[in-house]
Structure formats: structure tokens, C-alpha cells
Amino acid sequence: MRREEELAANLRDVRERIALACREAGREPGEVTLIAVTKTFPASDVRLLSGLGVVDVGENRDQEAAPKAASCADLPLVWHFVGALQTNKVRSVLEYAHVVHSVDRPRLVEALSREAVRRERDVTCLVQVSLDPPGSAGRSGVEPEDLLALADRVAAAPGLRLGGIMAVAPLGAPAAPAFERLAGYAEKVRSVHADAGIVSAGMSGDLKEAIACGATHVRIGTALLGGRRAIVG
Ligand SMILES: *Cc1c(COP(=O)(O)O)cnc(C)c1O
């Protein structure tokens, strides 16, 4: 099958899964934005997805995302940076990213703010909150008890707009109860920052659970683009 047909079929399936999950949750499909996570896949796939009507694209590594975004600069895309972000990569990431999903520490807020001001632009930031049990290895995101303080910091930072929160389901544990906790965190942030309505949660394997718990943005890689090969380096 030609790649375009394959992507079109996958896109149809994913949109159907989103619509079904919305129906089951009593929500409108229009409330959920699909972000195509194109990491490890070539710019040509991004171009095909754009042709199929995809607007939102997600990447998690700057080395890969920067050249890909540059080669797709003629397309009407919104780039989401969803991976762990080192402060020394902020300058490069803000060259293309419209939304940063992975704000997890004060130093990163400062670096993003400085660069956004330098570029005279507003950058939408989501605070990533950890859903893993405390002390688990490789967890990313701020501890839930520190979420509000970090959200306040983003909201107060020049050049940054607090869009909402983001999370990844815990490894090796059921997604649904974790996403229920996430819904509570989202509500808490919204009670202080009424405009911070984004809840970025749900990947290929758990989009239904995420939508049931109020996700506004789902980040879909495998179900759209196929299996990824391990990346070296
Ligand atoms: C890779 C990735 C995704 C997409 O995961 P799939 O399971 O392939 O859909 C979503 N979010 C983040 C942060 C990712 O790194």
C-alpha cells in the first residue's frame, strides 16, 4: 500500500476511536485535538499528514525535530514539543515549537521565558505532572504537590502563556485511575487559572481512558504512523 493510503487509513481509524471515546464520555469530538507524534518518522510523512488535514504535530527530541520542522516550514502546522527539554535546547526548540508540553521545573520556565521575550512571542506552556508513584525510576514531570506552584510561575512569566497540564500514564500500571487523578489536578489548576484548559493526555494505547477523564489533546504516534524502530543515540 502506498504510504499516503496507509496514513489516511490510520488517520480514519484514530479519528473514529476518538469519536467513539467522546460519545461514550458524553463529549463532542470537536473538544479533542489530535496531535500526530511523528518522532522517528521522516518529514515526508509530516507532509502527507498535513495534506490529509492534520494540523498538530508532536516531536520529542530537538535534534530530530528542528530539521524536520524547517523542511516543513511551508505547511500550516502547529508544532508541539512533548519530550524532556534541556535548558540548552530551549533556543532551538522555540525556533519552531508553538506549544511546549513538558515544563517540569522552575529553571526551564526561566529559560523559556527569556527566549520567548527575546523573540517577542507568546509561547503556550503546559506543566507536565508525574503520574508515577513517588521514587520510581525515569519518571518525568513535576510532583503533584508542586504542580500549582509551577503553574503559577509559568502564568507569571513574561512571554509564556499557561495553557494547562500534560501527563503520561504510568508505566506498568493501569491508565484509567491515573488519568482520574490527572482530571483532579487539571481542575485544581483551572480553579486558579481559568484559561488553562488544556489537558494533554492519551497516547495510542490509552486515548479512550484519557478522553473519559477530560483530555483535550491526545498525542498519537504508533496508531497513526506505525511501529517505531529503536533510536540509536
Ligand atoms: C512517543 C510519544 C507519544 C506517542 O506515543 P504512541 O504510543 O506511539 O502513540 C505521546 N507522548 C509522548 C510524550 C511521546 O514521547
Ligand as a Chemical Component Dictionary entry (heavy atoms), coordinates in Angstrom:
data_LIG
# 
_chem_comp.id                   LIG 
_chem_comp.type                 NON-POLYMER 
_chem_comp.pdbx_formal_charge   0 
_chem_comp.three_letter_code    LIG 
# 
loop_
_chem_comp_atom.comp_id 
_chem_comp_atom.atom_id 
_chem_comp_atom.alt_atom_id 
_chem_comp_atom.type_symbol 
_chem_comp_atom.charge 
_chem_comp_atom.model_Cartn_x 
_chem_comp_atom.model_Cartn_y 
_chem_comp_atom.model_Cartn_z 
_chem_comp_atom.pdbx_ordinal 
LIG C1 C1 C 0 6.059 8.990  21.610 1  
LIG C2 C2 C 0 5.154 9.774  22.459 2  
LIG C3 C3 C 0 3.767 9.730  22.286 3  
LIG C4 C4 C 0 3.089 8.823  21.264 4  
LIG O1 O1 O 0 3.094 7.508  21.729 5  
LIG P1 P1 P 0 2.375 6.311  20.940 6  
LIG O2 O2 O 0 2.208 5.278  21.974 7  
LIG O3 O3 O 0 3.279 5.912  19.839 8  
LIG O4 O4 O 0 1.078 6.831  20.434 9  
LIG C5 C5 C 0 2.987 10.525 23.092 10 
LIG N1 N1 N 0 3.522 11.337 24.024 11 
LIG C6 C6 C 0 4.845 11.417 24.223 12 
LIG C7 C7 C 0 5.372 12.331 25.286 13 
LIG C8 C8 C 0 5.700 10.642 23.458 14 
LIG O5 O5 O 0 7.026 10.719 23.668 15 
# 
loop_
_chem_comp_bond.comp_id 
_chem_comp_bond.atom_id_1 
_chem_comp_bond.atom_id_2 
_chem_comp_bond.value_order 
_chem_comp_bond.pdbx_ordinal 
LIG C1 C2 SING 1  
LIG C2 C3 SING 2  
LIG C2 C8 DOUB 3  
LIG C3 C4 SING 4  
LIG C3 C5 DOUB 5  
LIG C4 O1 SING 6  
LIG O1 P1 SING 7  
LIG P1 O2 DOUB 8  
LIG P1 O3 SING 9  
LIG P1 O4 SING 10 
LIG C5 N1 SING 11 
LIG N1 C6 DOUB 12 
LIG C6 C7 SING 13 
LIG C6 C8 SING 14 
LIG C8 O5 SING 15 
# 
